[in-house]
Amino acid sequence: MIKEDKEFFESLVGDLNEGMGLSYNSFCCDQAILIAEFLRTKEKILEFHKMEDFDEQKKLVPGLDDGHSGNTFGMSCRLAIAYLPRIREKRIDEVIGQ
């Protein structure tokens, strides 16, 4: 996770060292970025979250970690939805050459 992404997530949830701790929170944030990058819309993320077959979910989001609990998966999906505008910002930066 790059510094700007960390700052973005901390603006949502506070210090990543707090609550469940840095390892847990960073895992959720990293997985959120992955989910957002592959699915790209709120509707697709919500549908993905409701799926009952983890193997099918992993096909939609290659790199999805096998170590998810229900809590980390749910948090990652919620954070992925919040992260969607950052995906769009990154694409705009790439188009204009930043």
N, CA, C and O atoms as CSV, one atom per row, in Angstrom:
chain,resi,resn,atom,element,x,y,z
A,1,MET,N,N,0.855,-1.171,0.000
A,1,MET,CA,C,0.000,0.000,0.000
A,1,MET,C,C,0.903,1.237,0.000
A,1,MET,O,O,1.807,1.368,0.826
A,2,ILE,N,N,0.638,2.127,-0.936
A,2,ILE,CA,C,1.443,3.346,-0.999
A,2,ILE,C,C,0.984,4.339,0.079
A,2,ILE,O,O,-0.098,4.203,0.651
A,3,LYS,N,N,1.820,5.319,0.335
A,3,LYS,CA,C,1.554,6.293,1.392
A,3,LYS,C,C,0.198,6.982,1.216
A,3,LYS,O,O,-0.538,7.168,2.185
A,4,GLU,N,N,-0.128,7.358,-0.017
A,4,GLU,CA,C,-1.393,8.053,-0.274
A,4,GLU,C,C,-2.588,7.157,0.046
A,4,GLU,O,O,-3.606,7.627,0.555
A,5,ASP,N,N,-2.458,5.871,-0.256
A,5,ASP,CA,C,-3.539,4.934,0.070
A,5,ASP,C,C,-3.687,4.782,1.576
A,5,ASP,O,O,-4.802,4.763,2.096
A,6,LYS,N,N,-2.565,4.675,2.274
A,6,LYS,CA,C,-2.607,4.572,3.738
A,6,LYS,C,C,-3.297,5.800,4.329
A,6,LYS,O,O,-4.147,5.678,5.211
A,7,GLU,N,N,-2.931,6.969,3.842
A,7,GLU,CA,C,-3.557,8.200,4.334
A,7,GLU,C,C,-5.057,8.213,4.029
A,7,GLU,O,O,-5.858,8.659,4.851
A,8,PHE,N,N,-5.428,7.726,2.852
A,8,PHE,CA,C,-6.842,7.660,2.498
A,8,PHE,C,C,-7.600,6.766,3.481
A,8,PHE,O,O,-8.634,7.166,4.016
A,9,PHE,N,N,-7.091,5.568,3.717
A,9,PHE,CA,C,-7.785,4.651,4.621
A,9,PHE,C,C,-7.803,5.179,6.053
A,9,PHE,O,O,-8.793,5.008,6.765
A,10,GLU,N,N,-6.722,5.815,6.474
A,10,GLU,CA,C,-6.712,6.394,7.823
A,10,GLU,C,C,-7.715,7.530,7.950
A,10,GLU,O,O,-8.231,7.780,9.040
A,11,SER,N,N,-7.999,8.221,6.850
A,11,SER,CA,C,-9.024,9.267,6.906
A,11,SER,C,C,-10.412,8.649,7.121
A,11,SER,O,O,-11.323,9.320,7.605
A,12,LEU,N,N,-10.566,7.389,6.765
A,12,LEU,CA,C,-11.844,6.692,6.953
A,12,LEU,C,C,-11.959,6.018,8.310
A,12,LEU,O,O,-12.986,6.118,8.981
A,13,VAL,N,N,-10.890,5.328,8.710
A,13,VAL,CA,C,-10.983,4.463,9.892
A,13,VAL,C,C,-10.086,4.886,11.045
A,13,VAL,O,O,-10.128,4.283,12.118
A,14,GLY,N,N,-9.280,5.913,10.836
A,14,GLY,CA,C,-8.351,6.336,11.876
A,14,GLY,C,C,-7.024,5.603,11.757
A,14,GLY,O,O,-6.763,4.927,10.763
A,15,ASP,N,N,-6.205,5.740,12.764
A,15,ASP,CA,C,-4.864,5.153,12.791
A,15,ASP,C,C,-4.953,3.641,12.591
A,15,ASP,O,O,-5.653,2.951,13.332
A,16,LEU,N,N,-4.241,3.134,11.587
A,16,LEU,CA,C,-4.292,1.705,11.289
A,16,LEU,C,C,-3.670,0.849,12.391
A,16,LEU,O,O,-3.870,-0.365,12.422
A,17,ASN,N,N,-2.915,1.478,13.295
A,17,ASN,CA,C,-2.338,0.745,14.421
A,17,ASN,C,C,-3.365,0.471,15.516
A,17,ASN,O,O,-3.151,-0.390,16.369
A,18,GLU,N,N,-4.462,1.191,15.495
A,18,GLU,CA,C,-5.494,1.082,16.533
A,18,GLU,C,C,-6.473,-0.052,16.214
A,18,GLU,O,O,-6.310,-0.772,15.229
A,19,GLY,N,N,-7.471,-0.194,17.051
A,19,GLY,CA,C,-8.521,-1.179,16.815
A,19,GLY,C,C,-7.971,-2.591,16.791
A,19,GLY,O,O,-7.424,-3.065,17.787
A,20,MET,N,N,-8.111,-3.258,15.671
A,20,MET,CA,C,-7.655,-4.641,15.531
A,20,MET,C,C,-6.152,-4.732,15.276
A,20,MET,O,O,-5.599,-5.831,15.233
A,21,GLY,N,N,-5.495,-3.604,15.109
A,21,GLY,CA,C,-4.052,-3.587,14.932
A,21,GLY,C,C,-3.622,-3.430,13.484
A,21,GLY,O,O,-4.408,-3.618,12.556
A,22,LEU,N,N,-2.352,-3.080,13.315
A,22,LEU,CA,C,-1.803,-2.763,12.008
A,22,LEU,C,C,-1.888,-3.938,11.037
A,22,LEU,O,O,-2.258,-3.750,9.878
A,23,SER,N,N,-1.559,-5.118,11.478
A,23,SER,CA,C,-1.551,-6.276,10.577
A,23,SER,C,C,-2.942,-6.538,10.012
A,23,SER,O,O,-3.109,-6.699,8.803
A,24,TYR,N,N,-3.931,-6.580,10.887
A,24,TYR,CA,C,-5.319,-6.822,10.485
A,24,TYR,C,C,-5.808,-5.705,9.569
A,24,TYR,O,O,-6.350,-5.968,8.495
A,25,ASN,N,N,-5.618,-4.471,9.991
A,25,ASN,CA,C,-6.126,-3.327,9.227
A,25,ASN,C,C,-5.431,-3.192,7.874
A,25,ASN,O,O,-6.083,-2.908,6.869
A,26,SER,N,N,-4.124,-3.392,7.842
A,26,SER,CA,C,-3.393,-3.315,6.573
A,26,SER,C,C,-3.839,-4.416,5.625
A,26,SER,O,O,-3.977,-4.187,4.423
A,27,PHE,N,N,-4.065,-5.612,6.161
A,27,PHE,CA,C,-4.563,-6.725,5.350
A,27,PHE,C,C,-5.891,-6.346,4.694
A,27,PHE,O,O,-6.073,-6.552,3.494
A,28,CYS,N,N,-6.812,-5.795,5.478
A,28,CYS,CA,C,-8.117,-5.392,4.938
A,28,CYS,C,C,-7.962,-4.313,3.863
A,28,CYS,O,O,-8.632,-4.360,2.832
A,29,CYS,N,N,-7.090,-3.357,4.102
A,29,CYS,CA,C,-6.885,-2.276,3.135
A,29,CYS,C,C,-6.262,-2.794,1.845
A,29,CYS,O,O,-6.697,-2.432,0.752
A,30,ASP,N,N,-5.250,-3.636,1.972
A,30,ASP,CA,C,-4.610,-4.201,0.780
A,30,ASP,C,C,-5.599,-5.030,-0.035
A,30,ASP,O,O,-5.613,-4.956,-1.264
A,31,GLN,N,N,-6.415,-5.808,0.643
A,31,GLN,CA,C,-7.407,-6.618,-0.049
A,31,GLN,C,C,-8.497,-5.730,-0.657
A,31,GLN,O,O,-9.030,-6.046,-1.720
A,32,ALA,N,N,-8.825,-4.634,0.007
A,32,ALA,CA,C,-9.808,-3.687,-0.528
A,32,ALA,C,C,-9.329,-3.095,-1.851
A,32,ALA,O,O,-10.103,-2.973,-2.800
A,33,ILE,N,N,-8.063,-2.734,-1.907
A,33,ILE,CA,C,-7.502,-2.186,-3.142
A,33,ILE,C,C,-7.607,-3.220,-4.261
A,33,ILE,O,O,-8.008,-2.895,-5.378
A,34,LEU,N,N,-7.251,-4.444,-3.959
A,34,LEU,CA,C,-7.318,-5.521,-4.939
A,34,LEU,C,C,-8.748,-5.713,-5.450
A,34,LEU,O,O,-8.978,-5.789,-6.657
A,35,ILE,N,N,-9.695,-5.790,-4.535
A,35,ILE,CA,C,-11.103,-5.980,-4.896
A,35,ILE,C,C,-11.586,-4.820,-5.762
A,35,ILE,O,O,-12.222,-5.035,-6.794
A,36,ALA,N,N,-11.286,-3.601,-5.346
A,36,ALA,CA,C,-11.729,-2.424,-6.103
A,36,ALA,C,C,-11.120,-2.406,-7.504
A,36,ALA,O,O,-11.799,-2.071,-8.475
A,37,GLU,N,N,-9.849,-2.764,-7.607
A,37,GLU,CA,C,-9.188,-2.738,-8.908
A,37,GLU,C,C,-9.777,-3.753,-9.884
A,37,GLU,O,O,-9.835,-3.494,-11.086
A,38,PHE,N,N,-10.210,-4.898,-9.380
A,38,PHE,CA,C,-10.775,-5.911,-10.266
A,38,PHE,C,C,-12.256,-5.686,-10.561
A,38,PHE,O,O,-12.701,-5.925,-11.683
A,39,LEU,N,N,-13.019,-5.234,-9.579
A,39,LEU,CA,C,-14.473,-5.173,-9.765
A,39,LEU,C,C,-14.968,-3.805,-10.224
A,39,LEU,O,O,-15.925,-3.735,-10.995
A,40,ARG,N,N,-14.354,-2.733,-9.780
A,40,ARG,CA,C,-14.533,-1.372,-10.304
A,40,ARG,C,C,-15.889,-0.691,-10.113
A,40,ARG,O,O,-16.018,0.487,-10.446
A,41,THR,N,N,-16.900,-1.382,-9.593
A,41,THR,CA,C,-18.177,-0.707,-9.313
A,41,THR,C,C,-18.727,-1.176,-7.975
A,41,THR,O,O,-18.449,-2.287,-7.522
A,42,LYS,N,N,-19.504,-0.316,-7.360
A,42,LYS,CA,C,-20.140,-0.664,-6.087
A,42,LYS,C,C,-21.056,-1.870,-6.259
A,42,LYS,O,O,-21.076,-2.764,-5.413
A,43,GLU,N,N,-21.805,-1.894,-7.342
A,43,GLU,CA,C,-22.762,-2.976,-7.571
A,43,GLU,C,C,-22.051,-4.323,-7.672
A,43,GLU,O,O,-22.500,-5.315,-7.098
A,44,LYS,N,N,-20.944,-4.350,-8.401
A,44,LYS,CA,C,-20.200,-5.607,-8.543
A,44,LYS,C,C,-19.581,-6.040,-7.221
A,44,LYS,O,O,-19.521,-7.234,-6.925
A,45,ILE,N,N,-19.126,-5.089,-6.433
A,45,ILE,CA,C,-18.545,-5.429,-5.130
A,45,ILE,C,C,-19.624,-5.976,-4.200
A,45,ILE,O,O,-19.387,-6.952,-3.488
A,46,LEU,N,N,-20.799,-5.363,-4.197
A,46,LEU,CA,C,-21.889,-5.869,-3.352
A,46,LEU,C,C,-22.309,-7.278,-3.770
A,46,LEU,O,O,-22.548,-8.136,-2.921
A,47,GLU,N,N,-22.396,-7.508,-5.060
A,47,GLU,CA,C,-22.740,-8.841,-5.571
A,47,GLU,C,C,-21.652,-9.855,-5.190
A,47,GLU,O,O,-21.954,-10.973,-4.771
A,48,PHE,N,N,-20.408,-9.457,-5.338
A,48,PHE,CA,C,-19.254,-10.283,-4.977
A,48,PHE,C,C,-19.308,-10.656,-3.495
A,48,PHE,O,O,-19.068,-11.807,-3.131
A,49,HIS,N,N,-19.621,-9.688,-2.653
A,49,HIS,CA,C,-19.681,-9.912,-1.212
A,49,HIS,C,C,-20.757,-10.937,-0.843
A,49,HIS,O,O,-20.585,-11.708,0.100
A,50,LYS,N,N,-21.845,-10.942,-1.576
A,50,LYS,CA,C,-22.959,-11.844,-1.276
A,50,LYS,C,C,-22.742,-13.274,-1.776
A,50,LYS,O,O,-23.447,-14.193,-1.359
A,51,MET,N,N,-21.774,-13.459,-2.661
A,51,MET,CA,C,-21.535,-14.793,-3.213
A,51,MET,C,C,-21.171,-15.768,-2.091
A,51,MET,O,O,-20.517,-15.394,-1.118
A,52,GLU,N,N,-21.597,-17.007,-2.240
A,52,GLU,CA,C,-21.335,-17.999,-1.201
A,52,GLU,C,C,-20.156,-18.923,-1.519
A,52,GLU,O,O,-19.711,-19.672,-0.649
A,53,ASP,N,N,-19.652,-18.881,-2.743
A,53,ASP,CA,C,-18.572,-19.773,-3.160
A,53,ASP,C,C,-17.260,-18.988,-3.231
A,53,ASP,O,O,-17.051,-18.188,-4.143
A,54,PHE,N,N,-16.381,-19.230,-2.255
A,54,PHE,CA,C,-15.123,-18.498,-2.194
A,54,PHE,C,C,-14.249,-18.778,-3.407
A,54,PHE,O,O,-13.523,-17.891,-3.857
A,55,ASP,N,N,-14.302,-19.987,-3.942
A,55,ASP,CA,C,-13.528,-20.293,-5.143
A,55,ASP,C,C,-13.974,-19.434,-6.322
A,55,ASP,O,O,-13.153,-18.996,-7.127
A,56,GLU,N,N,-15.280,-19.198,-6.416
A,56,GLU,CA,C,-15.794,-18.317,-7.477
A,56,GLU,C,C,-15.359,-16.871,-7.233
A,56,GLU,O,O,-15.037,-16.146,-8.174
A,57,GLN,N,N,-15.352,-16.463,-5.974
A,57,GLN,CA,C,-14.894,-15.109,-5.650
A,57,GLN,C,C,-13.424,-14.939,-6.031
A,57,GLN,O,O,-13.029,-13.891,-6.542
A,58,LYS,N,N,-12.622,-15.967,-5.782
A,58,LYS,CA,C,-11.198,-15.889,-6.125
A,58,LYS,C,C,-10.986,-15.839,-7.638
A,58,LYS,O,O,-9.994,-15.278,-8.103
A,59,LYS,N,N,-11.902,-16.417,-8.406
A,59,LYS,CA,C,-11.799,-16.321,-9.862
A,59,LYS,C,C,-12.048,-14.885,-10.328
A,59,LYS,O,O,-11.430,-14.415,-11.283
A,60,LEU,N,N,-12.960,-14.200,-9.642
A,60,LEU,CA,C,-13.273,-12.812,-10.001
A,60,LEU,C,C,-12.188,-11.838,-9.550
A,60,LEU,O,O,-11.967,-10.802,-10.176
A,61,VAL,N,N,-11.514,-12.188,-8.451
A,61,VAL,CA,C,-10.471,-11.313,-7.896
A,61,VAL,C,C,-9.217,-12.162,-7.662
A,61,VAL,O,O,-8.964,-12.608,-6.543
A,62,PRO,N,N,-8.437,-12.383,-8.719
A,62,PRO,CA,C,-7.201,-13.146,-8.557
A,62,PRO,C,C,-6.296,-12.479,-7.515
A,62,PRO,O,O,-6.118,-11.261,-7.516
A,63,GLY,N,N,-5.739,-13.290,-6.643
A,63,GLY,CA,C,-4.905,-12.748,-5.575
A,63,GLY,C,C,-5.655,-12.563,-4.274
A,63,GLY,O,O,-5.056,-12.210,-3.258
A,64,LEU,N,N,-6.966,-12.797,-4.289
A,64,LEU,CA,C,-7.749,-12.724,-3.056
A,64,LEU,C,C,-7.172,-13.738,-2.076
A,64,LEU,O,O,-7.007,-14.911,-2.413
A,65,ASP,N,N,-6.873,-13.292,-0.884
A,65,ASP,CA,C,-6.176,-14.111,0.101
A,65,ASP,C,C,-7.081,-15.176,0.706
A,65,ASP,O,O,-8.244,-14.918,1.016
A,66,ASP,N,N,-6.531,-16.379,0.871
A,66,ASP,CA,C,-7.270,-17.480,1.499
A,66,ASP,C,C,-7.452,-17.284,3.000
A,66,ASP,O,O,-8.253,-17.987,3.615
A,67,GLY,N,N,-6.736,-16.355,3.594
A,67,GLY,CA,C,-6.743,-16.174,5.035
A,67,GLY,C,C,-7.861,-15.304,5.584
A,67,GLY,O,O,-7.815,-14.909,6.749
A,68,HIS,N,N,-8.859,-14.999,4.772
A,68,HIS,CA,C,-9.947,-14.131,5.240
A,68,HIS,C,C,-10.825,-14.820,6.276
A,68,HIS,O,O,-11.112,-16.014,6.190
A,69,SER,N,N,-11.235,-14.031,7.250
A,69,SER,CA,C,-12.340,-14.411,8.133
A,69,SER,C,C,-13.569,-13.683,7.597
A,69,SER,O,O,-13.460,-12.896,6.657
A,70,GLY,N,N,-14.706,-13.934,8.172
A,70,GLY,CA,C,-15.895,-13.179,7.775
A,70,GLY,C,C,-15.717,-11.689,8.007
A,70,GLY,O,O,-16.171,-10.862,7.217
A,71,ASN,N,N,-15.045,-11.361,9.110
A,71,ASN,CA,C,-14.827,-9.947,9.436
A,71,ASN,C,C,-13.894,-9.266,8.454
A,71,ASN,O,O,-14.200,-8.174,7.973
A,72,THR,N,N,-12.755,-9.889,8.142
A,72,THR,CA,C,-11.806,-9.238,7.234
A,72,THR,C,C,-12.386,-9.131,5.833
A,72,THR,O,O,-12.146,-8.146,5.134
A,73,PHE,N,N,-13.148,-10.135,5.419
A,73,PHE,CA,C,-13.742,-10.100,4.084
A,73,PHE,C,C,-14.777,-8.976,3.985
A,73,PHE,O,O,-14.785,-8.208,3.023
A,74,GLY,N,N,-15.642,-8.894,4.988
A,74,GLY,CA,C,-16.654,-7.840,4.996
A,74,GLY,C,C,-16.036,-6.451,5.035
A,74,GLY,O,O,-16.474,-5.549,4.321
A,75,MET,N,N,-15.019,-6.282,5.871
A,75,MET,CA,C,-14.355,-4.981,5.961
A,75,MET,C,C,-13.654,-4.646,4.654
A,75,MET,O,O,-13.704,-3.503,4.199
A,76,SER,N,N,-13.006,-5.625,4.048
A,76,SER,CA,C,-12.317,-5.381,2.780
A,76,SER,C,C,-13.293,-4.944,1.700
A,76,SER,O,O,-12.983,-4.057,0.905
A,77,CYS,N,N,-14.468,-5.558,1.665
A,77,CYS,CA,C,-15.470,-5.172,0.666
A,77,CYS,C,C,-15.993,-3.764,0.926
A,77,CYS,O,O,-16.175,-2.991,-0.015
A,78,ARG,N,N,-16.239,-3.421,2.194
A,78,ARG,CA,C,-16.701,-2.062,2.510
A,78,ARG,C,C,-15.635,-1.027,2.149
A,78,ARG,O,O,-15.945,0.026,1.590
A,79,LEU,N,N,-14.389,-1.332,2.469
A,79,LEU,CA,C,-13.310,-0.404,2.136
A,79,LEU,C,C,-13.096,-0.315,0.625
A,79,LEU,O,O,-12.733,0.742,0.110
A,80,ALA,N,N,-13.320,-1.418,-0.082
A,80,ALA,CA,C,-13.184,-1.406,-1.550
A,80,ALA,C,C,-14.173,-0.425,-2.166
A,80,ALA,O,O,-13.826,0.306,-3.094
A,81,ILE,N,N,-15.387,-0.405,-1.663
A,81,ILE,CA,C,-16.388,0.533,-2.181
A,81,ILE,C,C,-15.928,1.974,-1.928
A,81,ILE,O,O,-16.042,2.834,-2.801
A,82,ALA,N,N,-15.418,2.218,-0.743
A,82,ALA,CA,C,-14.933,3.565,-0.418
A,82,ALA,C,C,-13.729,3.939,-1.280
A,82,ALA,O,O,-13.506,5.117,-1.556
A,83,TYR,N,N,-12.959,2.951,-1.701
A,83,TYR,CA,C,-11.732,3.185,-2.469
A,83,TYR,C,C,-11.986,3.459,-3.953
A,83,TYR,O,O,-11.097,3.963,-4.638
A,84,LEU,N,N,-13.150,3.146,-4.452
A,84,LEU,CA,C,-13.440,3.277,-5.883
A,84,LEU,C,C,-13.065,4.648,-6.479
A,84,LEU,O,O,-12.499,4.680,-7.572
A,85,PRO,N,N,-13.349,5.761,-5.824
A,85,PRO,CA,C,-12.942,7.048,-6.411
A,85,PRO,C,C,-11.425,7.166,-6.602
A,85,PRO,O,O,-10.964,7.854,-7.513
A,86,ARG,N,N,-10.654,6.499,-5.746
A,86,ARG,CA,C,-9.189,6.530,-5.898
A,86,ARG,C,C,-8.762,5.769,-7.147
A,86,ARG,O,O,-7.779,6.144,-7.786
A,87,ILE,N,N,-9.476,4.716,-7.505
A,87,ILE,CA,C,-9.185,3.970,-8.742
A,87,ILE,C,C,-9.347,4.921,-9.921
A,87,ILE,O,O,-8.501,4.968,-10.814
A,88,ARG,N,N,-10.434,5.674,-9.916
A,88,ARG,CA,C,-10.697,6.619,-11.004
A,88,ARG,C,C,-9.622,7.704,-11.061
A,88,ARG,O,O,-9.177,8.083,-12.145
A,89,GLU,N,N,-9.206,8.204,-9.897
A,89,GLU,CA,C,-8.154,9.224,-9.849
A,89,GLU,C,C,-6.862,8.684,-10.426
A,89,GLU,O,O,-6.179,9.387,-11.172
A,90,LYS,N,N,-6.516,7.458,-10.099
A,90,LYS,CA,C,-5.282,6.855,-10.615
A,90,LYS,C,C,-5.339,6.723,-12.128
A,90,LYS,O,O,-4.346,6.973,-12.811
A,91,ARG,N,N,-6.501,6.329,-12.659
A,91,ARG,CA,C,-6.634,6.192,-14.108
A,91,ARG,C,C,-6.477,7.544,-14.789
A,91,ARG,O,O,-5.839,7.635,-15.838
A,92,ILE,N,N,-7.047,8.589,-14.212
A,92,ILE,CA,C,-6.926,9.933,-14.787
A,92,ILE,C,C,-5.462,10.354,-14.775
A,92,ILE,O,O,-4.970,10.904,-15.761
A,93,ASP,N,N,-4.755,10.101,-13.668
A,93,ASP,CA,C,-3.334,10.446,-13.586
A,93,ASP,C,C,-2.532,9.706,-14.650
A,93,ASP,O,O,-1.620,10.279,-15.247
A,94,GLU,N,N,-2.862,8.433,-14.895
A,94,GLU,CA,C,-2.148,7.658,-15.901
A,94,GLU,C,C,-2.399,8.234,-17.302
A,94,GLU,O,O,-1.481,8.300,-18.119
A,95,VAL,N,N,-3.629,8.647,-17.575
A,95,VAL,CA,C,-3.966,9.182,-18.886
A,95,VAL,C,C,-3.223,10.484,-19.153
A,95,VAL,O,O,-2.753,10.714,-20.268
A,96,ILE,N,N,-3.113,11.335,-18.141
A,96,ILE,CA,C,-2.448,12.631,-18.356
A,96,ILE,C,C,-0.951,12.566,-18.073
A,96,ILE,O,O,-0.261,13.584,-18.121
A,97,GLY,N,N,-0.449,11.360,-17.776
A,97,GLY,CA,C,0.987,11.165,-17.680
A,97,GLY,C,C,1.643,11.553,-16.380
A,97,GLY,O,O,2.820,11.913,-16.378
A,98,GLN,N,N,0.940,11.497,-15.291
A,98,GLN,CA,C,1.557,11.839,-14.005
A,98,GLN,C,C,2.184,10.623,-13.375
A,98,GLN,O,O,2.753,10.715,-12.287
